[in-house]
Amino acid sequence: MGLDEVQDRLESTTFPNKLIGDWINVYDPFDAVARPDPKLANDFKKEGVETIIDVAEENWGTWRHSATKYFKRPKLRKHLRLLCCREE
């Protein structure tokens, strides 16, 4: 969510006040879209409190913004299992 245009779009909504539960922001430091400002927790607070969990996850290849690649990575899969209450 690093590009200003993406963050501006999120700010124009009531995000993150609409969120119920946890939000996990997974990014690759070399993801062309996320790289300018990959962490969201400090930018989008809910009533002044950080509610987003930023997780750096290395992707691979020349296009690192691929969701299908992210879903194959261990940190994202771990957080998804946690959110689904399958492991602690």
C-alpha angles and dihedrals in degrees: 000000000000100000112095091227091059094047091046089054091052091048091054088064127058090262124175094017089071091059119109112195127350129342118207116200109198118189141166113224088228096047103124092218098045100035100087091061112352099172119082103175094084094044102047113042127170109228089337095309126111107242101162119090112215114209123185108215122177114231125184143228132041094297107052097171092081113129091203090057092048091052090057093055122100101231094053092046090049092053092047090053090049091051089050090051093240096127139010 
